[in-house]
Amino acid sequence: MNMRRKVRTRIAPSPTGFLHLGTARTALF
């Protein structure tokens, strides 16, 4: 779980939180 959180912030630390969520999904899946 910690790794996923790190990846999310590493990929796209957006202030909205919506963009980085979508980017993390694309990177993970």
PDB file with SEQRES, HELIX, SHEET and CRYST1 records, atoms N, CA, C and O in Angstrom:
SEQRES   1 A   29  MET ASN MET ARG ARG LYS VAL ARG THR ARG ILE ALA PRO          
SEQRES   2 A   29  SER PRO THR GLY PHE LEU HIS LEU GLY THR ALA ARG THR          
SEQRES   3 A   29  ALA LEU PHE                                                  
HELIX    1 AA1 ASN A    2  ILE A   11  1                                  10    
HELIX    2 AA2 PHE A   18  LEU A   28  1                                  11    
CRYST1    1.000    1.000    1.000  90.00  90.00  90.00 P 1           1          
ATOM      1  N   MET A   1       0.849  -1.201   0.000  1.00  0.00           N  
ATOM      2  CA  MET A   1       0.000   0.000   0.000  1.00  0.00           C  
ATOM      3  C   MET A   1       0.891   1.260   0.000  1.00  0.00           C  
ATOM      4  O   MET A   1       0.596   2.241  -0.683  1.00  0.00           O  
ATOM      5  N   ASN A   2       1.962   1.211   0.765  1.00  0.00           N  
ATOM      6  CA  ASN A   2       2.853   2.371   0.819  1.00  0.00           C  
ATOM      7  C   ASN A   2       3.492   2.629  -0.539  1.00  0.00           C  
ATOM      8  O   ASN A   2       3.640   3.776  -0.960  1.00  0.00           O  
ATOM      9  N   MET A   3       3.867   1.554  -1.215  1.00  0.00           N  
ATOM     10  CA  MET A   3       4.485   1.691  -2.535  1.00  0.00           C  
ATOM     11  C   MET A   3       3.527   2.380  -3.509  1.00  0.00           C  
ATOM     12  O   MET A   3       3.928   3.257  -4.274  1.00  0.00           O  
ATOM     13  N   ARG A   4       2.287   1.981  -3.471  1.00  0.00           N  
ATOM     14  CA  ARG A   4       1.301   2.586  -4.391  1.00  0.00           C  
ATOM     15  C   ARG A   4       1.201   4.082  -4.131  1.00  0.00           C  
ATOM     16  O   ARG A   4       1.130   4.882  -5.065  1.00  0.00           O  
ATOM     17  N   ARG A   5       1.198   4.445  -2.879  1.00  0.00           N  
ATOM     18  CA  ARG A   5       1.079   5.866  -2.536  1.00  0.00           C  
ATOM     19  C   ARG A   5       2.301   6.631  -3.058  1.00  0.00           C  
ATOM     20  O   ARG A   5       2.178   7.750  -3.558  1.00  0.00           O  
ATOM     21  N   LYS A   6       3.456   6.022  -2.937  1.00  0.00           N  
ATOM     22  CA  LYS A   6       4.691   6.676  -3.402  1.00  0.00           C  
ATOM     23  C   LYS A   6       4.641   6.857  -4.920  1.00  0.00           C  
ATOM     24  O   LYS A   6       4.990   7.915  -5.442  1.00  0.00           O  
ATOM     25  N   VAL A   7       4.207   5.819  -5.609  1.00  0.00           N  
ATOM     26  CA  VAL A   7       4.135   5.890  -7.073  1.00  0.00           C  
ATOM     27  C   VAL A   7       3.186   7.002  -7.504  1.00  0.00           C  
ATOM     28  O   VAL A   7       3.472   7.744  -8.443  1.00  0.00           O  
ATOM     29  N   ARG A   8       2.072   7.109  -6.821  1.00  0.00           N  
ATOM     30  CA  ARG A   8       1.082   8.140  -7.176  1.00  0.00           C  
ATOM     31  C   ARG A   8       1.709   9.524  -7.091  1.00  0.00           C  
ATOM     32  O   ARG A   8       1.580  10.343  -8.001  1.00  0.00           O  
ATOM     33  N   THR A   9       2.391   9.765  -5.975  1.00  0.00           N  
ATOM     34  CA  THR A   9       2.991  11.092  -5.796  1.00  0.00           C  
ATOM     35  C   THR A   9       4.162  11.290  -6.749  1.00  0.00           C  
ATOM     36  O   THR A   9       4.462  12.413  -7.152  1.00  0.00           O  
ATOM     37  N   ARG A  10       4.813  10.205  -7.102  1.00  0.00           N  
ATOM     38  CA  ARG A  10       5.986  10.313  -7.979  1.00  0.00           C  
ATOM     39  C   ARG A  10       5.559  10.603  -9.417  1.00  0.00           C  
ATOM     40  O   ARG A  10       6.207  11.383 -10.114  1.00  0.00           O  
ATOM     41  N   ILE A  11       4.482   9.983  -9.855  1.00  0.00           N  
ATOM     42  CA  ILE A  11       4.047  10.126 -11.252  1.00  0.00           C  
ATOM     43  C   ILE A  11       3.525  11.541 -11.527  1.00  0.00           C  
ATOM     44  O   ILE A  11       4.003  12.226 -12.431  1.00  0.00           O  
ATOM     45  N   ALA A  12       2.543  11.963 -10.738  1.00  0.00           N  
ATOM     46  CA  ALA A  12       1.968  13.287 -10.989  1.00  0.00           C  
ATOM     47  C   ALA A  12       1.394  13.882  -9.710  1.00  0.00           C  
ATOM     48  O   ALA A  12       0.226  13.661  -9.391  1.00  0.00           O  
ATOM     49  N   PRO A  13       2.196  14.624  -8.989  1.00  0.00           N  
ATOM     50  CA  PRO A  13       1.734  15.262  -7.747  1.00  0.00           C  
ATOM     51  C   PRO A  13       0.868  16.485  -8.038  1.00  0.00           C  
ATOM     52  O   PRO A  13       1.292  17.621  -7.829  1.00  0.00           O  
ATOM     53  N   SER A  14      -0.333  16.241  -8.514  1.00  0.00           N  
ATOM     54  CA  SER A  14      -1.227  17.348  -8.847  1.00  0.00           C  
ATOM     55  C   SER A  14      -1.989  17.807  -7.601  1.00  0.00           C  
ATOM     56  O   SER A  14      -2.318  16.990  -6.741  1.00  0.00           O  
ATOM     57  N   PRO A  15      -2.267  19.094  -7.500  1.00  0.00           N  
ATOM     58  CA  PRO A  15      -2.977  19.650  -6.346  1.00  0.00           C  
ATOM     59  C   PRO A  15      -4.434  19.198  -6.289  1.00  0.00           C  
ATOM     60  O   PRO A  15      -5.037  19.157  -5.216  1.00  0.00           O  
ATOM     61  N   THR A  16      -4.988  18.863  -7.435  1.00  0.00           N  
ATOM     62  CA  THR A  16      -6.399  18.457  -7.463  1.00  0.00           C  
ATOM     63  C   THR A  16      -6.548  17.032  -6.953  1.00  0.00           C  
ATOM     64  O   THR A  16      -7.516  16.705  -6.267  1.00  0.00           O  
ATOM     65  N   GLY A  17      -5.574  16.181  -7.296  1.00  0.00           N  
ATOM     66  CA  GLY A  17      -5.659  14.801  -6.830  1.00  0.00           C  
ATOM     67  C   GLY A  17      -6.381  13.928  -7.840  1.00  0.00           C  
ATOM     68  O   GLY A  17      -6.311  12.701  -7.764  1.00  0.00           O  
ATOM     69  N   PHE A  18      -7.066  14.541  -8.773  1.00  0.00           N  
ATOM     70  CA  PHE A  18      -7.816  13.762  -9.770  1.00  0.00           C  
ATOM     71  C   PHE A  18      -6.886  13.290 -10.886  1.00  0.00           C  
ATOM     72  O   PHE A  18      -6.968  12.148 -11.340  1.00  0.00           O  
ATOM     73  N   LEU A  19      -6.011  14.180 -11.314  1.00  0.00           N  
ATOM     74  CA  LEU A  19      -5.087  13.844 -12.403  1.00  0.00           C  
ATOM     75  C   LEU A  19      -4.127  12.750 -11.967  1.00  0.00           C  
ATOM     76  O   LEU A  19      -3.941  11.764 -12.681  1.00  0.00           O  
ATOM     77  N   HIS A  20      -3.522  12.915 -10.810  1.00  0.00           N  
ATOM     78  CA  HIS A  20      -2.536  11.931 -10.350  1.00  0.00           C  
ATOM     79  C   HIS A  20      -3.204  10.580 -10.112  1.00  0.00           C  
ATOM     80  O   HIS A  20      -2.555   9.538 -10.204  1.00  0.00           O  
ATOM     81  N   LEU A  21      -4.479  10.601  -9.812  1.00  0.00           N  
ATOM     82  CA  LEU A  21      -5.200   9.332  -9.616  1.00  0.00           C  
ATOM     83  C   LEU A  21      -5.317   8.598 -10.946  1.00  0.00           C  
ATOM     84  O   LEU A  21      -5.103   7.388 -11.015  1.00  0.00           O  
ATOM     85  N   GLY A  22      -5.651   9.316 -11.978  1.00  0.00           N  
ATOM     86  CA  GLY A  22      -5.790   8.696 -13.296  1.00  0.00           C  
ATOM     87  C   GLY A  22      -4.441   8.234 -13.826  1.00  0.00           C  
ATOM     88  O   GLY A  22      -4.344   7.183 -14.461  1.00  0.00           O  
ATOM     89  N   THR A  23      -3.406   9.016 -13.566  1.00  0.00           N  
ATOM     90  CA  THR A  23      -2.065   8.639 -14.025  1.00  0.00           C  
ATOM     91  C   THR A  23      -1.604   7.379 -13.318  1.00  0.00           C  
ATOM     92  O   THR A  23      -1.006   6.497 -13.934  1.00  0.00           O  
ATOM     93  N   ALA A  24      -1.877   7.294 -12.041  1.00  0.00           N  
ATOM     94  CA  ALA A  24      -1.463   6.112 -11.268  1.00  0.00           C  
ATOM     95  C   ALA A  24      -2.181   4.884 -11.813  1.00  0.00           C  
ATOM     96  O   ALA A  24      -1.597   3.804 -11.897  1.00  0.00           O  
ATOM     97  N   ARG A  25      -3.427   5.048 -12.178  1.00  0.00           N  
ATOM     98  CA  ARG A  25      -4.202   3.908 -12.714  1.00  0.00           C  
ATOM     99  C   ARG A  25      -3.578   3.422 -14.013  1.00  0.00           C  
ATOM    100  O   ARG A  25      -3.449   2.218 -14.236  1.00  0.00           O  
ATOM    101  N   THR A  26      -3.200   4.348 -14.854  1.00  0.00           N  
ATOM    102  CA  THR A  26      -2.596   3.974 -16.136  1.00  0.00           C  
ATOM    103  C   THR A  26      -1.237   3.308 -15.918  1.00  0.00           C  
ATOM    104  O   THR A  26      -0.879   2.376 -16.637  1.00  0.00           O  
ATOM    105  N   ALA A  27      -0.495   3.776 -14.945  1.00  0.00           N  
ATOM    106  CA  ALA A  27       0.846   3.234 -14.687  1.00  0.00           C  
ATOM    107  C   ALA A  27       0.745   1.855 -14.033  1.00  0.00           C  
ATOM    108  O   ALA A  27       1.537   0.958 -14.324  1.00  0.00           O  
ATOM    109  N   LEU A  28      -0.230   1.702 -13.152  1.00  0.00           N  
ATOM    110  CA  LEU A  28      -0.372   0.423 -12.439  1.00  0.00           C  
ATOM    111  C   LEU A  28      -1.002  -0.619 -13.355  1.00  0.00           C  
ATOM    112  O   LEU A  28      -0.591  -1.780 -13.356  1.00  0.00           O  
ATOM    113  N   PHE A  29      -1.999  -0.204 -14.134  1.00  0.00           N  
ATOM    114  CA  PHE A  29      -2.686  -1.166 -15.003  1.00  0.00           C  
ATOM    115  C   PHE A  29      -2.207  -0.990 -16.434  1.00  0.00           C  
ATOM    116  O   PHE A  29      -2.661  -1.703 -17.329  1.00  0.00           O  
TER     117      PHE A  29                                                      
END                                                                             
